[in-house]
Amino acid sequence: MQEQAGFVFGPFRLDVRDERLWRGQDVLPLRHKTLGVLHALVARAGQLLTKEALFAGVWPETAVSETVLTVAIRELRRVLGDQARRPQFIETVHGRGYRFIAPVTVEEPSPERSQSAGTLHLQPIAHGRAAFFVGREDELVQLHQWWAQARQGRRQVGSIAGEPGIGKTALVDTFVGQVHAREALWVGHGQCVEAYGAGEPYLPLLEALRRLCQGPEGARLVAVLRQYAPSWLAQLPALLPPTEWEALQRTVGPAAPPRMLRELTDALDAFTAAYPLVLVVEDLHWSDRATLAWLAYVARRPDPARLMILGTYRPVEAMVQGHPLRAVLTELRQHGQCAELALGFLSETAVTAYLAQRFGGTRMVAELARVLHQRTRGNPLFLVAIVDELVRQQMVTEEADGWAVRAGVDTITAIIPAHLRALIELQLAHCSPEDQTLLAAASVAGVEFATAAVAAGIERADEEMEARCAALAHQGQFLQAHGQAAWPDGTVTGCYGFRHALYQEVLYQQIPASRQIRWHARIGTRLAQGFGEEAGDMAGAVAMHFLRGRLLPQAVPYLRQAGEKALARSAYREAVGYFEQALRALPQLPETRGTREQAIDLRLALRSALNPSGDFGRSLAYLREAEALAAALEDPRRLGQVSLYLSVHFHFMGAYDQAIAAAQRALALATASGDAVLHALANQYLGTAYQAQGDYRRAIDCLGQTVASLEGAWRHERLGRVFMPAVLSRARLPWSHAELGSFAEGRALGEEGLRIAEAVDHPASVMIAAWGLGLLALRQGDLPRALPLLERAVGLCQDADLPLYFPWMAWALGAAYTLHGRVADAVPLLTQAMEQADAMARVDVQACCSLSLGEAQMRASRLEEAYTLAEHTLAHAREHKERGNEAYALHLLGEIAAHGDHPDAEGADRYYREALALAEELGMRPLQAHCHLGLGRQYAETGQREQAHAELSAAIKMYRSMEMTFWLPQVEAALAQMER
């Protein structure tokens, strides 16, 4: 039966007739409709395919939600190893649809295949294919291009270079498997072996010939060898009857090397005229000289032959052993008689694809891929070995809902499988004693190191270390060059790194403990000399060497520097580690006022590093310790800083009266000490607490004072905070202005805050600025502006790993989705936000989350769930004095009472009236307008025309005055319907 057309993209083939997606010889499981989506996208590769077009093509005459399409796209990305943020196959065009971006080849039916496959039994591959294959798509394309040339009679000789375990064999096996599945060919495989003397001539070639001749159609090749290469057939006694072989031995006699070269080449030229052949020779760095001579001879042969020779080798082995392979290959490449593929390490995307193939599209894959890529640098051998070990030790286990990681990052990164350790130790044993000492000292210096540091560790001359590191890097087995560095003290040193962290770890673990301590102390002292007291990005490395070198007093200032650097780039977990190490080492310093001040500052820094992860218990404990120390020192500035942080803590806990009292205490201390920055921050936290209580006018006053104070250079400073204070104030102000209906003033401040954050490219500050501006647009009903801003805020929150702020970002986006009619998107997002807020005990955001979820459930006609959420929010708001949220909860209860098959008119009227009274008291004009709309609808439903007209007219007037045009059609429609 003739094969139907298909599509080929990367390593995949979509069979249209059979509705199957292939990767090599594997069929990838996909649901019928998911295959339909893929077919639609691939058939129009490079073009935007709208959601509507996909629905019409894949789900004709069927009403389905966008979620169905989203699930299908997610399934495709899992199978293809694709990522939404960095797509290689399917690109999302937000709000519109999808585009297939990978190159696609249309595959037509192949008569040649259908004819030849029935007449020739294919030679089986001599070794197994890799269970999983990723990250070599470009190399596969190159091999297929070579094969296309070979099939046309232009012989191809190619080498595949790379270190052990890089995937050379897997690449060859996958290529051969793909070709083997499509057309008839012969595959020969020979293996070079390490010889500790003179190797047997032509060993891998004889092995390949023997396997081919013993295959199903081997008699054909034996006949060709009998005619063209009797000298070779004479060396393969297992292929002939004893009498014939003995006669051949007498006839042929001793064969000179030139004759051997010519005979095999003639035989293969004749044989491949009828049958194309791929000849694979593994580990050419161990090849005997005779095999190498034949490869050079056949590569130079100009006659046509449907022959492709693929040789794999390790460049380092060839270089260290002085093998002539590199010289031969270089000469052949210079004359265009040979081509080479050099395999590098796998990218993080390829590691992700490998894990997705092995474990499916589980949530753990992306995070585990990042850790494993850092751990292995993308070396496939190391990657597979460590993953196997994780499964063996049940650190990665299969649960009912998929695979899950049962170990922390530290545990995973400490694993070195025994056979990998043995392999590395064997490689190290081939080094000279001098190089082994150098590599050991380098392992103490770090995965990346400077030769000046290594020289100091073992007390050798810098020039000697530079020369030896350069030689080792040239071999390319253990080290690689990273250029040069100029230190502040004038030192210019070479920089190198281990090719894999595993090399560094195995070396380090072999060093006696006393020697480790001595070398760390010397290296730390040299780095401190080179970089001075302000070590910048090197502070962490200097601190580590002093700690491991038992020089704790020298370590403390560098630990603090390293923590501050980590805090500045939002690496909060890393910052906590540095600060806590410094705090533990501090008692080793003489006790002075300066060290006691450091003890306070370190605790304050720890609070700043702990808060973004929601660890409020430890944060409060450190604050109380700092407060006691500052009081004992009678230090008003530090007491003021403690009060600021306590205000934030009480705010998170929903204790706003205490938050206000702490901020006012900080304000008084700032005034007494004349600390302008402390004064500005105290006003900011005071304004934030007033905002939470619904006192929006006071909030605007306090936050406005912060904006005025932080002008000039302070505009772009972090001041040790998660967000730039000048941006945070401008993000909070739009919220308060939005609640009062002064949208233009709030928008101007919000846009200014976003510009400040984007100017310094600080993700957390951009996030909070986008959120504040998006929230204002949401309150005004400007969804085209609100949605992209709030989606950006949520995306930045997830990318920057700021779980503490996710509920704040998510409740606003969920509310925007609900207003836009996307309730199916809103409910899961808001549920996640609520769960996360509850888990972290973020009391200050719980009411906002439950309000938004309650409204979404009401829109979904789940009135019982909506009522429960609204009642809970009302009780919560009254308990914590969140008067603005209390007003919103009353309005939501009114909306719920007015909905459903049996509206509660009396209840709706009561709730709307209570909400309106509170909104008027707080100056919440937009909410007042919503209450008037609700009352107007309610009166219209109950036939109270005069009251309905008054309420709806009031709503129209307010909406128009605040340019809240989103709701105008609803009010005008209600008014018109009532008048009819």
Protein Blocks (a to p, Z undefined) as FASTA:
>chain_A
ZZdddddehjbccdfklopadehjaccdddfklmmmmmmmmmmghiacdfklmmmmmmgo
iacdfklmmmmmmmmmmmnopafklcckbccdehilccdfbdcddddddfklmmmmmmpc
cdddfbdcdfbdghilmmmmmmmmmmmmmmnopacdddddddehilpmmmmmmmmmmmmm
mmccddddddddddfbdcdehklmmmmmmmmmmmmklmmmmmmmmmmmmmlmmmmmklpc
fklmmmmmmmnopadfklmmmmmmmmmmmmmmmmccddddehkllpcfklmmmmmmmmmp
mbdcdddddddddfklmmmnopaklmmmmmmmmnopaccdddddddfklmmmmmmmmnop
afklmmmmmmmmmmnnopaklmmmmmmmmmmnopaccdfkoccdfbdfklmmmpccfklm
mmmmmmmmmpcfklmmmmmmmmmnombdcfklmmmmnopafklmmmmmmmmmmnommpcc
ebjaddfkopacdddddfbfklmmmmmmmpcfklmmmmmmmmmmmmmmmnombnojmlmm
mmmmmmmnopaklmmmmmmmmmmmmmmnopaklmmmmmmmmmmmmmmpccdfklmmmmmm
mmmmmmmmmmmnopaklmmmmmmmmmmmmmmnopaklmmmmmmmmmmmmmmnopaklmmm
mmmmmmmmmmmnopaklmmmmmmmmmmmmmmnopamlmmmmmmmmmmmmgcjllmpgklp
abdfklmmmmmmmmmmmmnopamlmmmmmmmmmmmmmmnopaklmmmmmmmmmmmmmmno
paklmmmmmmmmmmmmmmnopaklmmmmmmmmmmmmmmnopamlmmmmmmmmmmmmmmno
paklmmmmmmmmmmmmmmnopaklmmmmmmmmmmmmmmnopaklmmmmmmmmmmmmmgcj
bdcfklmmmmmmmmmmmmmmnopaklmmmmmmmmmmmmmmnopaklmmmmmmmmmmmmmm
nopaklmmmmmmmmmmmmZZ
